[in-house]
Amino acid sequence: MKDSFYRDTWAEIDLDAISHNVSSLREFLGNDVNIMAVVKANAYGHGDVQVAKTALEAGASYLAVAFLDEALALRKKGMEAPILVLGAVRPEYINIAARERITLTVFQTEWLEQAALLYQETIPISFHLKMDTGMGRIGVKDEAETKRIVEMIDQHPYFSLEGVYTHFATADEVNTDYFSFQYQNFLRMLDWLPYKPCFIHCGNSATSLRFPEKVFNMVRFGISMYGLAPSPEIKPYLPYKLKEAFSLHSRIVHVKQLMPGEKVSYGATYTAETEEWVGTVPIGYADGWLRRLQHFHVLVNGTRVPIIGRICMDQLMVRLPEKVPVGTQVTLIGRQGDAYISIDEVAQYLGTINYEIPCTISYRVPRIFLKKKSIMEVRNLVLDGKGYV
Ligand SMILES: *Cc1c(COP(=O)(O)O)cnc(C)c1O
């Protein structure tokens, strides 16, 4: 689908990077392990359907999202691959899920009783049973309840247990004590089941990359599909090079010279000390470029230039080493020549994790999808003020 936009701020999503990250994992884990591409939250802010398609082409066979609406949105956009909803869905919506062939997570007897009562379809629906091995979020912990759930599913004419899974709380930490504790719990819990369902999975990105021998026959690949390390501390231990897919750009819309003593932005907190060149960039906190990034920097002509004064809702100002033409590209995340601002660097500056950064870049910022052959074509479209969305 082609769409146009007219603002000078956009994110570029390198689909070849996504493809590289998925096919590298496929090679690393071998063909016996199924890859579930985690595309919740609009694919961590990258664009759900484009990422989903790319991941499936590169070797993923299942998609995962957080809630039912995200799964339905993918169906609406034509995605036919199996989709697992990782979070809770109200039992009254089981019929919608069944009609759209969406797999639900089950973790409560009461929920299953309600769902069975409310089920009106005469088509099959699959479940993955979630075990709580120590994450303390959703999942069953009790042997009797586990057995009861499996029994109820098996007795229902249209329900089937397709998978069982758990989630680790510390797979991205160097210390593996708690990971091992949860893994042992999972092994013990699997023994409660009267049979092994088709898919058994416990691996997020960190687990998949660090403990490939412990992932059973499916992994849920999220953050590292987007080219990001699950945590700074395990970055040195990753088995292959990840490629970052997300970059963020804008263009200078106004350039002016300030005289000593002149001020910049709300609160007049910045005062020019000498004659300074200042550029205005049309991105602000409503785009997800948060006010706390005030003293951070961006790239202009391959060098880092500081953000000065308060970040506004839609605009910010930078101090330029010299006068530059209006229209000069600004890179907020990504590369300009040898200069590079990574998502990890932005996350570290904000005191948060890399996951949060692309998720925070709001819907106001159009995503442009780059593929090998189309890069030049798309760049020209950007120059024309048009892009793929
Ligand atoms: C989000 C999520 C994942 C993906 O984790 P990453 O660390 O991004 O790979 C996997 N499993 C569950 C249950 C999740 O909620």
The ligand as a Gaussian input file, in Angstrom:
#p B3LYP/6-31G(d) Opt

LIG

0 1
 C        7.157000      -9.685000      24.500000
 C        7.286000     -11.108000      24.803000
 C        8.291000     -11.880000      24.196000
 C        9.391000     -11.285000      23.360000
 O       10.504000     -11.009000      24.204000
 P       11.842000     -10.365000      23.631000
 O       12.688000     -10.160000      24.845000
 O       11.469000      -9.076000      22.989000
 O       12.422000     -11.337000      22.671000
 C        8.275000     -13.242000      24.416000
 N        7.342000     -13.829000      25.211000
 C        6.386000     -13.107000      25.828000
 C        5.387000     -13.813000      26.681000
 C        6.326000     -11.736000      25.662000
 O        5.375000     -11.034000      26.290000

